[in-house]
Amino acid sequence: MRNSMISLVLVIVLALVALFIVLPVGHPTWVNSMFSWGSEKPRDLKDFKLGLDLQGGTQILLEADVPVTQTIDTGAMAAARTIVENRVNGLGVSEANVQSQGSNRLIVELPGVDNPDQAVETLRSTGQLEFVEPGTSSLTQGMVINTTNRPTVADDLQKEITAGKANPENIPYPGKIFKTTMTGDVLKNAIATQGQLNQWVINFQLTGPGSEQFYNYTRANLGKAMAIVLDGHVLSAPTIQGAIRDQGTISGSFTKDQAESLAIQMRYGALPVPLKVVDIHTIGASLGQDSVESSLKAGILGIIAVLLFMLAMYRLPGLLADIALIIYVLLNMAVFKIVPVTMTLAGIAGFILSVGMATDANILIFERMKEELRNGRSMRLAVEAGFSRAWLAIRDGNLSTLISCAVLYWFGNTFGASVVKGFAVTLTIGVLLSMFTAVTVTRTFMRAILSTAGRRLLESRVLLGY
């Protein structure tokens, strides 16, 4: 009896914690920080993480822009994905998602973004920052030059000029290559901010070795111009007015979006491979709202139907199973917030399917318990035998489902099928939690009843449903 009561208290506490997380209210900062998983700022657990089909937004398909004959290193694409993820997070887009598609493509999902132009430029730019040799004071913002670090930039632009896609005035020295003295590796951080005259600038900090290198360089070239170049495009060509050791400022005719985009690219480094935009797909917000309402109605009706079925078929044990099923739903929703899981229509379908599987496990247990009672066992032994002997069938059935989920997840992750991946994730979580609630939570309730005055109710054949 003592062990049953302890288990019952633990189950109730777990259910209350899950309910607290699921409720759409503001949570204490320490709770949000606990489940931020190393993020720079605490996540808000108030709302679920919604995918594009529920929230609306933009999906961008990026592809490695390299010659057909060139082989792309797997590590380079993995690094590119990490950098793109960092840039997406730096944009401040809520619940963004980046995943690989094949060996040379990345899918970027930006929920809530209706105008993707600035985001696209931030994501696809290689972000190679260079500090170019002094004496180039004639260079102005927007010009494109060749550098020793990227000697073909102007050549590529010349092709665009030929095709009528660029302005020839952007190349002041088509035959000259400027010496790169330092690259963005010397930077520690970069932040966009407004200067004293409300113009947008980028304040940057230097690393330890980079600080010393920058100091020695600027001290030796006082009064000379040094061009600051990003991807071959001149950002500004300021005159070195003093030796710079720890931090500096990049100024120019930047808008707020341009300054923030540049700061993000500088902060998270250069892409190892150039990326080009293959496709941009925008999903309207109205579709997302309709999807949310329809999926919520379907889920609620489905769960109510299952609860009524269990109550009608198994009476008191069915009522206990219904309570366990409600706890199961709370645990699922809490896990979806904590992980967090990006909720899509396919993901919600996987969750609803797992509700049926959780009910199926209880049915196996109760039917096995009935068989034990018909064979003359006492109520206590019938309950224990029902759970222990039904466990093998529950385990094998759920294991086969988990194997299928693993295959679906691999397929969705490999080929960029986020719909399939979302279905596999929510179904996997649901199956694992269903085994816990059906075998542990329901059995805890049954043992608690057997250990109290409610034993007589459980022993009534009428309340057992046969």
Protein Blocks (a to p, Z undefined) as FASTA:
>chain_A
ZZmmmmmmmmmmmmmmmmmmmpccdddfklmmmmnnopabdcdfkbccddfklnopaddd
ddddddfklccdfklmmmmmmmmmmmmmmnopahiacddehjlbccdddehiablmlmmm
mmmpnoiacdddehilmpcehiacddfklmmlmmmmmmmmmnopacfklpmblmbccddf
bdfklpfbdcddddfkopacddddddfklmmmmmmmmmmmghiacdddeehiafbdcddf
bdcfkbccdddjddfklmmmmmmmmmnopafbdcddfbdcdddfklmmmmmmmmmmmmmm
mmmmmmmmmmmmnommmmmmmmmmmmmmmmmmmmmmmmpccddfklmmmmmmmmmmmmmm
mmmmmmmmmmmmmnopafklmmmmmmmmmmmmmmmmmmmmmmmmmmmmmmmmmnopaklm
mmmmmmmmmmmmmmmmmmmmmmmmmmmmmmmmklmmmmpmklnoZZ
